[in-house]
Amino acid sequence: MKTLPGWYYDEFVHLGMDYADVSQVEAYDQKMRRIRDVPAENNAIMAALALSSNATLLEIGTGTGALAVAAAKHCARVIATDISPAMLAYAAQRAQRAGCQNISFVNAGFLTYDHTGEPVDAVVSQLALHHLPDFWKLIALNRVYHTLKPGGNLFLRDVVFSFEADNYAAFIPRWLAGLERSSGGELAAAMAKSIRDEHYTYHWVMEGLLAKAGFIIEKSEYTAGFLAAYLCRRKLERD
Ligand SMILES: C[S@@+](CC[C@H](N)C(=O)[O-])C[C@H]1O[C@@H](n2cnc3c(N)ncnc32)[C@H](O)[C@@H]1O
């Protein structure tokens, strides 16, 4: 990895849970299986990207590697990156168990992954971009844009706020209380901590950042006031 200037954001300093050891990673994986339908999400992402069998997909912030392993069955090559070596080790074990030999795991993130070779056909990132402050989100999205081939897609899912800005003091406690009822106090407390410590942003900021980076937002989906999914495309010459 090249030497970065002193003012450059250090994305290897973990915000929130640092997933430093395998027990934290396992706990994260179990939690996700409990609160998300990950196989259905992965199927929907693969359907939206409609990759050809010779395509390359880059995933940024792969975590436990569930999407990377699912994607590896649809395309020629997957590059799965994460800043957490423990996450990558867990994801690599998952790939091995699934018999996937076409995934490269790279210990890097939005701001440090340097792609070499042909630009990729698609990029996926889920629940990871909010680790960066907004200024750095734009740098990250710019880097993603230039890693994609013209016409290539970015699928981005993250916690993004779409509730009314002046309603936060009512919305957030109601959201956390609902989370506590549905998924328990531990998850609600973790979410409260992440609202305080991490860099969730508004949907109009995120849309502005995506547009500023050059993307065409083909589809955006906002759920429950705090989740967003975007299917974006790098422009073609003629766009
Ligand atoms: C909440 S987990 C999401 C994991 C997985 N994408 C999923 O949907 O379950 C966030 C992941 O992003 C990683 N991460 C944090 N900051 C990052 C960065 N700047 N670049 C890439 N990955 C990052 C963390 O190590 C962690 O694995």
The ligand as an SDF file (V2000), in Angstrom:
LIG
                    3D

 27 29  0  0  0  0  0  0  0  0999 V2000
  -21.6580   -3.6020    9.8190 C   0  0  0  0  0  0  0  0  0  0  0  0
  -20.3740   -4.4960    9.0170 S   0  0  0  0  0  0  0  0  0  0  0  0
  -21.1500   -4.9400    7.4580 C   0  0  0  0  0  0  0  0  0  0  0  0
  -20.5530   -6.1950    6.8780 C   0  0  0  0  0  0  0  0  0  0  0  0
  -21.2520   -6.7360    5.6400 C   0  0  0  0  0  0  0  0  0  0  0  0
  -21.0780   -5.8590    4.5020 N   0  0  0  0  0  0  0  0  0  0  0  0
  -22.7130   -6.9770    5.9050 C   0  0  0  0  0  0  0  0  0  0  0  0
  -23.5630   -6.4280    5.1760 O   0  0  0  0  0  0  0  0  0  0  0  0
  -23.0300   -7.7180    6.8390 O   0  0  0  0  0  0  0  0  0  0  0  0
  -19.2750   -3.2030    8.5310 C   0  0  0  0  0  0  0  0  0  0  0  0
  -18.0080   -3.7430    7.8940 C   0  0  0  0  0  0  0  0  0  0  0  0
  -17.3320   -2.6420    7.2870 O   0  0  0  0  0  0  0  0  0  0  0  0
  -15.9660   -2.7430    7.5990 C   0  0  0  0  0  0  0  0  0  0  0  0
  -15.3990   -1.3790    7.4560 N   0  0  0  0  0  0  0  0  0  0  0  0
  -15.3620   -0.3760    8.3480 C   0  0  0  0  0  0  0  0  0  0  0  0
  -14.7830    0.7030    7.8180 N   0  0  0  0  0  0  0  0  0  0  0  0
  -14.4490    0.3810    6.5400 C   0  0  0  0  0  0  0  0  0  0  0  0
  -13.8030    1.0750    5.4730 C   0  0  0  0  0  0  0  0  0  0  0  0
  -13.3860    2.3340    5.6080 N   0  0  0  0  0  0  0  0  0  0  0  0
  -13.6220    0.4340    4.3090 N   0  0  0  0  0  0  0  0  0  0  0  0
  -14.0570   -0.8530    4.1580 C   0  0  0  0  0  0  0  0  0  0  0  0
  -14.6570   -1.5670    5.1310 N   0  0  0  0  0  0  0  0  0  0  0  0
  -14.8450   -0.9550    6.3130 C   0  0  0  0  0  0  0  0  0  0  0  0
  -15.9250   -3.3400    9.0010 C   0  0  0  0  0  0  0  0  0  0  0  0
  -14.6840   -3.9200    9.3150 O   0  0  0  0  0  0  0  0  0  0  0  0
  -17.0560   -4.3580    8.9030 C   0  0  0  0  0  0  0  0  0  0  0  0
  -16.6020   -5.5950    8.4160 O   0  0  0  0  0  0  0  0  0  0  0  0
  1  2  1  0
  2  3  1  0
  2 10  1  0
  3  4  1  0
  4  5  1  0
  5  6  1  0
  5  7  1  0
  7  8  2  0
  7  9  1  0
 10 11  1  0
 11 12  1  0
 11 26  1  0
 12 13  1  0
 13 14  1  0
 13 24  1  0
 14 15  1  0
 14 23  1  0
 15 16  2  0
 16 17  1  0
 17 18  1  0
 17 23  2  0
 18 19  1  0
 18 20  2  0
 20 21  1  0
 21 22  2  0
 22 23  1  0
 24 25  1  0
 24 26  1  0
 26 27  1  0
M  CHG  2   2   1   9  -1
M  END
$$$$
